[in-house]
Amino acid sequence: MVPDIQAGGLRPLRLRDYQKQILADIEVHTNIVGLKARQIGWTTIAVANALHDVLFNEWRPWTFISRNEKAAQDMVGKAITAYYRLPGWMRRALPSLKAETQGSLVFSNGSRIVSEPATASSFRGDAVYGLLMDECAFMEYAEEIWGAAEAGVYGPRMLFSTANGMGNFFHDIWLDSQKEDSVWHGIFYPWNVVPSRDEQWYDLKKRGYRGREWLFYQEYPSTPEEAFAKSGRVAFQADLVSQVFEEIEPEARY
């Protein structure tokens, strides 16, 4: 069960086609970088996948990292809601919940979920099975966190975010994922993957951002290029830069 903010209350989690594809990607790919529009349910699916993993496997610690403390608490809150809404017979058959805080769930099989805000010291000294960095493009210390985490994650590593302009850690990883020899699997889902969103919805939503179009394209992109080129208050839009763009090798590296 997941919260339904629009209708109020809880509803069963019924997977959309693109959400099923996300789960399929997690099964196959170790490193996933996900560029997305807002409010399409990626975080919910990623948290549900982690909860399933810790309940049905021993010694599977997961870490969620969010842009601030409230977002971190919200992340583990999704797992708490899902766990307590499982059927009673299933919870009795599964490992028991040994400890619960605003930032963690610890189970009797040695598995756990820990959710924490992004800081310069995040993930130092930890070793986990799975890592999820949510809204990675908006983390001040994203590169430092990834540097600390890279050697200590033995399963899926997922960086999800809406765009926040170009030149940051998340944008660099996305660009790398588009190369043939990349270790990253890049996936993008635009604003219209949600079945209820049509052109009329898009036009009405866009008018609400009049004068702040860069923010609209950040939240509801149609393509990856649009997401990065028109978000984050960039100085030059990518559709103009692309006309004169030429990739060259640096003369020297330091």
C-alpha positions as CSV (number, residue, x, y, z in Angstrom):
1,M,0.0,0.0,0.0
2,V,1.2,3.5,-0.8
3,P,-0.2,7.0,0.1
4,D,-2.4,8.6,-2.5
5,I,-2.0,12.3,-1.8
6,Q,-4.5,13.4,-4.5
7,A,-7.3,11.1,-3.4
8,G,-6.4,10.9,0.2
9,G,-5.7,7.7,2.1
10,L,-3.8,4.6,0.9
11,R,-4.2,2.5,-2.2
12,P,-2.6,-0.7,-3.5
13,L,0.6,-0.3,-5.4
14,R,-0.2,-1.2,-9.0
15,L,2.8,-1.0,-11.2
16,R,2.8,1.0,-14.4
17,D,4.8,-0.4,-17.4
18,Y,7.8,1.9,-16.9
19,Q,7.9,1.0,-13.2
20,K,8.1,-2.7,-14.1
21,Q,11.0,-1.8,-16.4
22,I,12.8,0.0,-13.6
23,L,12.6,-3.2,-11.5
24,A,13.8,-5.2,-14.4
25,D,16.8,-2.9,-14.8
26,I,17.7,-3.2,-11.2
27,E,17.9,-7.0,-11.6
28,V,20.3,-6.7,-14.5
29,H,22.4,-3.6,-14.0
30,T,24.7,-2.8,-11.1
31,N,25.1,1.0,-11.8
32,I,22.0,2.9,-12.7
33,V,21.7,6.6,-13.3
34,G,18.0,7.7,-13.7
35,L,17.0,11.1,-15.1
36,K,13.3,11.7,-14.5
37,A,10.4,14.1,-14.5
38,R,8.8,14.9,-11.2
39,Q,6.2,12.8,-9.4
40,I,6.3,9.7,-11.5
41,G,6.9,7.2,-8.7
42,W,10.5,6.3,-9.1
43,T,11.4,6.7,-5.5
44,T,8.4,4.6,-4.4
45,I,9.5,1.8,-6.6
46,A,13.1,1.9,-5.5
47,V,12.1,1.9,-1.8
48,A,9.7,-1.0,-2.4
49,N,12.4,-3.0,-4.2
50,A,14.8,-2.4,-1.3
51,L,12.2,-3.5,1.3
52,H,11.5,-6.6,-0.7
53,D,15.2,-7.4,-0.8
54,V,15.9,-7.0,2.9
55,L,12.8,-9.1,3.9
56,F,13.6,-12.0,1.6
57,N,17.4,-12.1,1.9
58,E,19.7,-12.4,4.9
59,W,22.4,-9.7,5.6
60,R,21.2,-7.3,2.9
61,P,21.9,-3.8,4.3
62,W,20.6,-0.9,2.2
63,T,21.4,2.8,2.5
64,F,19.2,5.7,1.2
65,I,20.8,9.1,0.8
66,S,18.6,12.2,0.3
67,R,19.3,15.9,-0.1
68,N,18.2,16.8,3.4
69,E,17.0,15.3,6.7
70,K,13.3,15.6,6.0
71,A,13.7,13.9,2.6
72,A,15.7,11.1,4.3
73,Q,12.9,10.6,6.9
74,D,10.3,10.6,4.1
75,M,12.3,7.9,2.3
76,V,12.3,5.5,5.2
77,G,8.7,6.4,5.9
78,K,7.7,4.9,2.6
79,A,9.3,1.6,3.7
80,I,7.6,1.8,7.1
81,T,4.2,2.4,5.6
82,A,4.7,-0.5,3.1
83,Y,5.9,-2.9,5.8
84,Y,3.0,-2.3,8.2
85,R,0.5,-2.6,5.4
86,L,1.6,-6.1,4.4
87,P,-0.9,-8.8,5.3
88,G,-0.5,-10.1,8.9
89,W,0.2,-13.6,7.8
90,M,3.1,-12.4,5.6
91,R,4.7,-10.3,8.4
92,R,4.5,-13.3,10.8
93,A,6.3,-15.5,8.2
94,L,8.9,-12.9,7.4
95,P,11.9,-11.8,9.6
96,S,10.7,-9.7,12.5
97,L,11.3,-6.0,12.9
98,K,13.9,-5.5,15.6
99,A,14.3,-1.8,15.7
100,E,12.6,1.2,14.1
101,T,13.6,4.9,14.1
102,Q,13.0,7.9,11.9
103,G,16.0,6.9,9.9
104,S,16.2,3.1,9.9
105,L,14.6,-0.3,10.0
106,V,16.5,-3.3,11.3
107,F,15.3,-6.8,10.8
108,S,16.0,-10.1,12.6
109,N,17.7,-11.6,9.5
110,G,20.6,-9.2,9.7
111,S,19.2,-7.0,6.9
112,R,18.4,-3.3,7.4
113,I,17.4,0.0,5.7
114,V,19.2,3.2,6.8
115,S,18.2,6.6,5.4
116,E,20.4,9.6,6.0
117,P,20.8,13.2,4.6
118,A,23.6,14.0,2.3
119,T,26.6,15.5,4.2
120,A,30.4,15.6,3.7
121,S,30.7,12.6,6.0
122,S,27.9,10.5,4.6
123,F,28.7,6.8,4.1
124,R,32.2,6.9,5.6
125,G,33.2,3.4,6.8
126,D,30.0,1.7,5.8
127,A,29.7,-1.5,3.7
128,V,26.2,-2.2,2.2
129,Y,24.5,-4.3,-0.4
130,G,22.4,-1.5,-2.1
131,L,22.7,2.3,-2.4
132,L,20.1,4.7,-3.5
133,M,20.9,8.4,-3.9
134,D,17.7,10.3,-4.5
135,E,17.6,13.8,-6.2
136,C,21.4,13.4,-6.6
137,A,21.7,16.5,-8.8
138,F,20.7,18.7,-5.8
139,M,23.3,17.2,-3.3
140,E,26.1,19.5,-2.4
141,Y,28.4,16.6,-1.6
142,A,27.3,14.1,-4.2
143,E,30.7,13.4,-5.7
144,E,32.3,13.0,-2.3
145,I,29.6,10.7,-1.1
146,W,29.9,8.5,-4.3
147,G,33.7,8.4,-3.8
148,A,33.2,7.1,-0.3
149,A,30.5,4.7,-1.2
150,E,31.8,3.2,-4.5
151,A,34.1,0.7,-2.9
152,G,31.6,-0.3,-0.2
153,V,28.5,-1.2,-2.2
154,Y,28.3,-4.8,-3.4
155,G,24.9,-4.7,-5.1
156,P,22.8,-2.1,-7.0
157,R,24.0,1.5,-7.0
158,M,21.3,3.9,-8.1
159,L,21.5,7.6,-8.7
160,F,18.1,9.1,-9.4
161,S,17.3,12.8,-9.9
162,T,15.5,15.5,-11.9
163,A,18.0,17.7,-13.7
164,N,19.7,20.7,-12.1
165,G,21.6,22.2,-15.0
166,M,24.9,21.1,-16.5
167,G,28.4,20.6,-15.1
168,N,27.5,18.9,-11.8
169,F,28.3,15.4,-10.7
170,F,24.9,14.0,-11.8
171,H,25.2,15.5,-15.2
172,D,28.7,14.1,-15.7
173,I,27.5,10.6,-14.8
174,W,24.6,10.9,-17.1
175,L,26.8,11.9,-20.0
176,D,29.1,9.0,-19.3
177,S,26.1,6.6,-19.3
178,Q,25.5,7.5,-22.9
179,K,28.9,6.1,-24.1
180,E,29.1,2.6,-25.4
181,D,31.8,1.5,-23.0
182,S,30.2,3.0,-19.9
183,V,29.7,1.0,-16.7
184,W,26.5,3.1,-16.1
185,H,23.1,2.2,-17.4
186,G,21.2,5.5,-18.1
187,I,17.4,5.5,-18.1
188,F,15.2,8.5,-18.8
189,Y,11.4,8.9,-18.3
190,P,9.7,12.1,-19.4
191,W,6.7,13.9,-18.0
192,N,4.1,11.9,-20.0
193,V,4.9,8.3,-18.7
194,V,2.1,8.9,-16.2
195,P,-1.1,7.8,-18.0
196,S,-3.2,10.7,-16.8
197,R,-0.8,13.3,-18.2
198,D,-1.7,14.5,-21.8
199,E,-1.0,17.6,-23.9
200,Q,-3.8,19.5,-22.2
201,W,-2.3,18.7,-18.8
202,Y,1.2,19.7,-20.1
203,D,0.0,23.1,-21.5
204,L,-1.9,24.0,-18.3
205,K,1.1,23.0,-16.1
206,K,3.5,25.0,-18.3
207,R,1.4,28.2,-18.0
208,G,1.8,28.0,-14.3
209,Y,5.5,28.4,-14.7
210,R,5.3,31.5,-17.0
211,G,8.4,33.6,-16.5
212,R,10.2,30.6,-14.9
213,E,10.3,28.3,-17.9
214,W,13.7,26.9,-16.9
215,L,12.1,25.5,-13.8
216,F,9.3,23.9,-15.7
217,Y,11.7,22.1,-18.1
218,Q,13.7,20.9,-15.0
219,E,10.6,19.4,-13.5
220,Y,8.8,18.1,-16.6
221,P,11.3,17.5,-19.4
222,S,10.4,15.8,-22.7
223,T,14.0,14.7,-23.5
224,P,17.3,14.4,-21.6
225,E,18.7,17.3,-23.7
226,E,15.8,19.5,-22.7
227,A,16.1,18.6,-19.0
228,F,19.8,19.6,-18.8
229,A,19.8,22.5,-21.3
230,K,16.9,24.4,-19.9
231,S,17.3,23.7,-16.2
232,G,19.4,25.2,-13.5
233,R,19.5,28.7,-15.0
234,V,22.3,27.9,-17.5
235,A,23.9,30.7,-19.3
236,F,23.6,29.2,-22.8
237,Q,20.8,26.9,-23.9
238,A,22.1,23.6,-25.3
239,D,20.1,23.8,-28.5
240,L,22.2,26.8,-29.4
241,V,25.5,25.4,-28.2
242,S,24.9,22.1,-30.1
243,Q,25.0,23.9,-33.4
244,V,28.7,24.8,-32.8
245,F,29.7,22.0,-30.5
246,E,32.9,20.0,-31.2
247,E,34.3,17.5,-28.7
248,I,38.1,17.6,-28.5
249,E,40.7,15.9,-26.4
250,P,42.4,18.0,-23.7
251,E,46.0,18.9,-24.4
252,A,46.9,17.9,-20.9
253,R,45.3,16.5,-17.8
254,Y,46.1,17.5,-14.2
